[in-house]
């Protein structure tokens, strides 16, 4: 275990940024928190979590995949891939850290998505324990411990100090690069911080939410539930839940004529959109009910069916605070299993 | 060129065959004149015209054809309209092969096969039919029931008449929806024709066509005593990546691009009815 006083955080950021790119959660002009590239003077936010998840670091909202030069009947493929630089992300919460391992199960499965893999290999994650989880937090439902957030280095902030515990080789390498600012210490303070967080966790409003009634073996039962109509009724199909979700990874691939050639890019997409599955031969999900059901069935049934029971949700609570009609996965889970007990 | 599945290679259209008023068959070769890659019958590939679009098409030619690859494509959307307007020599991009294909070397081996196709639904089956004709001794009898709106809408008509009909142990049963001058064959819809033919229930069925044809043909086959475990079909859903990651072709815990497109009906039964 290592520690650094809070007042030296700027020096830690500065030294980290000398070696690689550094991102920290900071306040935006809109008054919300966002991961931003660190520069002199940028301060760590007081907000609990960022509005956008940390998935951008490995699966950005848009990225160029390949280019084409078209001349007459001929086409030339242009490789536009760039070397990924090493980067460090400071202050990732336990929910987002878990989301990376969920995204890994999609993008690192055969055939490996090399765009994702390159970023994953170059990124070092410094996680931060949640001293004050929010009312919308329910990571515990999915077995995530916000008092021991994981990543390459896990950190606790308590009594004017940041405590750092490296967990991986990348984590050890990071500690080496900033060791001149750190002092070695025992694990008591961090352990005390964990106990304090554990006490808070129990009092969270969603602490009692369980995954009972969900999982890969509930396919037919939940799909055929009569409750989907009512649950989906007010859904605007705006896709906000999918964009703020750290585990939503559906994407689109499109071409853009830059004027100097064709750029083929990929961007986030949403199963909540009507044209997601629409083709000239027909539309398998005709109404918002089917699209709404797909999103929750995927997280609560289909994904666990393919991934040893692991759910496709990390309980970050972003969809709870951002849905314009206040529908969310917690209400869906409670409603679908209501009356089961 | 690389190991990234989303980056395609270039092919040149070497020949365009007009099959029907809205179906053309495109023969493609790499720029140095070779078949772009190996595949199994029933597998698909992503074809694209940069700046227009990219879509999944079943590979119509048989894997036993070592010289080139063919795609029979119906004109029905933005990309396919563009493809129908192109001239020989045009380059396209291709990536693949994708999907599981028909189990020609396992479950289908030694079986009497009944192919049932409607309209452009023959395209994915043509690959299997020609594969089975090539390795004729590996399979039992081969029956092909193929129907279309009219005689002019029968895809691969020349090949059916000149090659398939002449292969020993292969019986071709053609039908069109309505009476037509110059047609003395069967008239009627595919589901009814299959029932009239009353195929032996020992046969293994490979079926592809419009959803309405599949629905009624499957019901008819069940009436005749066929079980869902004997009937295979190949599915079509919107796809972008082709490798089970973009999420579009997800049905239940399956991805049609990777776990399909070929499914047995008992396998489809376990999935939500959303296709």
Interface residues (C-beta under 8 A of the other chain):
Chain A: X65 X66 X68 X70 X73 X74 X75 X76 X77 X79 X81 X106 X107 X109 X111 X113 X114 X115 X216 X219 X220 X223 X249 X250 X251 X252 X253 X255 X257 X262 X264 X266 X269 X271 X276 X277 X278 X279 X280 X281 X282 X284 X285 X290 X294 X297 X298 X301 X302 X303 X305 X306
Chain B: X1 X2 X3 X4 X5 X6 X7 X8 X9 X10 X48 X50 X51 X52 X53 X54 X76 X77 X80 X87 X89 X90 X91 X92 X93 X211 X236 X237 X238 X240 X241 X243 X244 X245 X246 X247 X248 X250 X251 X252 X253 X270 X271 X272 X274 X275
